[in-house]
Structures are given as C-alpha cells and as structure tokens.
Amino acid sequence: MGGSACMGDELDLDSHQIPTAMTKPFDALYLDLEKALKIVDRKYAGAEKYVQGMTVIRERIGQLRIQGARFIKDGAREVEYFRHVWPVFYAKLFLHIWLYRMELTRVTVPDEGWPDLVEREERRVVRFFRVNQEF
C-alpha cells in the first residue's frame, strides 16, 4: 500500500482506487484509529509504543469486523471490502508487528549491522506483497 493511507479527512481514495461510496462507512473508524495511534506515539517509546499500537489497531479491527459484516450484503460488496477496506486497517497492524520486531532486534544489533537488518526486513515486505498481490 504505497504511501499514507490517510489524506485529509478520508481514506486516500486516489492511491487505493476505492469508490467513495465504499469507504464512507469506514472513514470515521479509520480516522479514529489514526488519532489513537498518534496518542500512543506521544505517550510511549521503544517496543512498548508498538505493543500499545497493536492493541489499539486490534480494537479497531474488531469494530471493523462488526461494521463490515453489516455492510457486506452481496458478493460484489464483499470483494470490494476485502480488496480496499480490510487491507488499509491490517496494513497498520502488519507495520506495527514488523516495527516491534525491529525494535526488539535493534538493541542487539551493532550500528554497522543496522543497514543489513533494514534490508532484510524490506525484502520480507516485498515478498509478502508479491505473495498477496491478488485477492
């Protein structure tokens, strides 16, 4: 998911090519997630920041599931939901999991080993998106 998933007050419709009608029911939940993550970012540091962030994200994903179940009424809407709405929320969770892992590793890696660690994680992300490219 290239770039920030949020643009102004709505999901970034241009980069995700999501029909506006599709995102409207989920915009408020996503904005709430972004706001909560900013609070966590200011309140916590290090690995704890990512643990708290994962908690916040999982809470919003629980709300997303409830909201999504009400929203999906036919096969086309279900496909659109899982292609365009679901990934925006889960991308935040995956990012926090990866950042948490890197934060834990950072304390054991000497400074000169950091570029190799970052490169390895970048390759892991690329592999993930290659495997999960199509729905």
N, C-alpha and C positions, 0 to 999 in steps of 0.2 A: 504494500500500500504506500505509494510514494508520497512523501511529504506529510504535512499535518492533516489530520482527519477533520479538523475543525476550521472553519473560515467564518469569521464574524459570529453571527448568532445561529448558524445552521451547519449541518454536516457539509463538507466540501463537495458539493454536487458535481463540479467540473472534473475533479481528479478521479472521482469514483463513478461518474456517469450514472448517477442514480436519479430516477424520475422524482421530481419534487414531491408528488403525492405519496411516494413510497416512504420518504424519510420523515415527513411531517409528524407522524405519530411518535417518532423516536428521537426527534431533535431535543426535546426538553430533557429526556433521560441522559442523552449524551452530554449536553451542557452541564447537567448536574454532576456527571462523572468527572468532567474536566475541572469543574470548580472544586470538587472534593480532592482530586489529585493535587491541585495547587496548594490546598491547605496542608495535606500530608507532606508535600515537598518542603514547605516552610517550617513545619513542626519537627520533622525527623531528619536524621542524617544517616549516611552509610547504609548498611544492609537493612536496618530497621525501616528506612524510608520505603524500600521495595516490598518488604513484608506487609507494611501498613497499606501500601498502594495496591497490592494484590488482594487484600481484604476488601478494600473499597470497590475495586473492579468486580470482584466476585459478587458482592452485594448488588451492584447494578446489573450484572448479568442475570442474577436471579429475577430481578424486576423485568429485564428484557424478555426472559422466557415467558413470564406471565403475560406481558403486553403482546409479545409475538404470537402466542397461542390464540389470543383474541383477534389479532389482525389477520392471520392466515385463514382464508376461507376457501381457497381453491388452489389447484396445483401451480398456476402461474404466480400467484402471490407468494406461495411457499418458496419457489425457486428464487424469486427476486429478493425475498427476505434473507435467504441463506447466501445469496451471492453478494448482496450490497449492504445489508444492515448488520447481520451477525458478525462478519469479519472486522468491522470497524471497532466493535467492542472487544472481541477476542484478540485483536492485534495489540491492544493495550495490555492485556493480560500476558500474552507471549513476550512482549517487550519487557515488562517488569520481571518476569521469570528469568529472562536472559540477563538483564541488568543485575539482578540479585546474584545470580551465579558468578557473573564477572566481578562483582563487588567482593564476594567471598574469596575469589581466586586472587584478586588484586593484592591482598595483604601478604600473600605467599610468593608472589612473582617479583623478582627484582626489576627495577626500572627498565633495564635493557631487554627484558623478556616481554614487556607490555605490548609492543607492536606485533609480535607473533601471536599473542593471545587475542588481540583485536582482530587480526587477520583470520585466525581460526574461527572465531565467532561469526565474522562476516560470511565465511564460506558456509557455515551451518545455516545461516539465514537464507542464503541463496539457494541451497539445497532444499530447504523447507518450501520456499515459494515455487521452485521448479516442480516438486512433487505435488503440491497442492494448487497448481495453477488453474486447473479446470474443476468445475463443480459437476 
